């Protein structure tokens, strides 16, 4: 309950749970590419059934873009997060689910992810700056009260000092 209150207070960004962000983050952990099974069956990704359907469709599109890319009438421009980088020797099972096919995150998705990370970090820095500025304002408001309460010093002026001050004020 308390953590939820703090999250709401600080406007915590919930988009880390987005299937696309999670998939790109995981895909970037495989610099040599990944297979269908390494993404779809990955427990770290924690895909729900409808999310698996989305990712399967993107993998299928990447396979078709790779397979039909040389055919002039082929539809090799299907939208996808992935790029197929290696086809199985001998063509595999003949479909995109063959685990010897290798996929990677395409450049467009990668650059969009970089933009997302920059925006996320900028928002976090802005939140942190906002919190620090409010803390500074509160401290600036409280300091005079503490100073008045705890810094009380009696000033004693002897007769000669008083006369000296009096003559200085009369000259002006």
N, C-alpha and C positions, 0 to 999 in steps of 0.2 A: 504494500500500500504506500509506504513512504517513498520507495524507489519510483513508483508510478507518479507520485506527486512531484518529485524532483525532475523526472523526465518531462512532465508537462510544463513545469516551471521553466526549464531550460530549453524547451522546444526541440527535443531530441529528434533527429531525422530518422524516420522509420523506413526509408527507401532501401536500406541494406537488405531488407527481406525480399526485394524485388527479384523475380526469377532471372531476369536478364543480367542484372548486376552480379548475382551469385554465380551464374553460369560463366560469365566473362572472367570473373576473378578465379574461378576454378580452372577454366581453360588456359589462363595465362600461367598456371603452375606447371603446365606440360609444354616445355619449350620445343620438344621434338614431335609434338602432336599427340592426339589422344584418339582412342577408338570409340565407337558407339557405346559399348558397354561401360567404358571408363567414365563416361558422363552420365548416362541414363541410370546406371546402377550405383552411383557414387553416394555413399551415406552422408558425406560431408555436405553435399548439395541439398539433400533432403527434399527431393522433388515430390510434390503431390501429383495425383493422377493427371489432372488437367495441365499441370506444368510439364509433365513428361510428354504429353501430346504436343505441346508447343515446341519443345526442344527436338522431338522426333521429326516434326515437320521441317524445322530449320536444317537438321542433318540431312534429311531427304532432299531438300532444295540444294544444299551444297553438293551432294552426290550428283544430282541431275545437272547442275551447272558444270561440274567437272566432266561428266560423261557426255553431255550434249553440247559442250562448248565449241566443238569443231564443226558442228552441223549448222549450215547457214540458216535453215528454217527452224532450228531447235530453239527452245526457250531457255537460253543459258543465262538469263538475267533475273532469276528468281531471288527474292529477298531472303537473306539469311545472315546469322551471326557468324557462320562458320565458312571455312574454306577447306575443301578437300585437297590434301597435299600429296597423298600417296595412295595409289590404288593397289589392291591386293594382287599378288602375283597370280597370273592366270585368271584375273577378274573376280576372284573370290566366289561367293555364293550368287553373285549377280544382283545383289541388292545392297543398299546403303548400310545395313545392319551388320555386315561382315566385320568382325573385330580386327581383321588385318588391314582394313582401310584406315587411313590416318587423316584426322581433321585438325584444324587449328582455328583460332579466332581470326576473323578477317580484319583487315586494316581499318575499315570504317568503324567497326564495333570497338576496336582497340582505341582509336582516337576519341571516339565518343566517351569511352570509359575514362580516358585521361581527362577530358573536359569535366566529366562528372566528379572525378576525384578532386580536381582543382576547385570546383564550386563547393563541394562538401567541406574541404579544408578551409576555404574562405568563410563559409558560414560558421564553422566552428570557431575560427579566429574572431569573427565579429561577435559571436555569443560571448566568448571569453572576455573580449574587450568591453562589452556592455556590462558584464558582471563586475569587472574590475573598476569601471568608471562609477558604477553605483556604490561600490564599496568605498571608493575615494571620496565621493560626495558625502556619504554617511559619516566617514571619519572626519571630514572637514567641518561638518555640522557639530559633531560631538566634542571636538578638541576644545573650543572655547568654554564649554560647560565644565569639562574636567580641569581646565586651567584655572577657572574661577573658583572651583571647589577645593582643589588641592594645592594650588600655588598661591598662598596668602602670606605675605611677608610684611612685617611691620617696619616702617621706615622711620627712623629717629633722626631728627635734625637738631643739632645743638644750636645755641644762641648765635654763635659766630656765623655759622652756615646760613641761618635764617636772615641775619643782617646783610650778608653778602648777596643773597637772592633778592632781598628788598631793594638794595641799591642798584642792582642790575635792572630790575623792573622799573625803577624810577627814572633811569637814564633813557629808557625807551619811550 
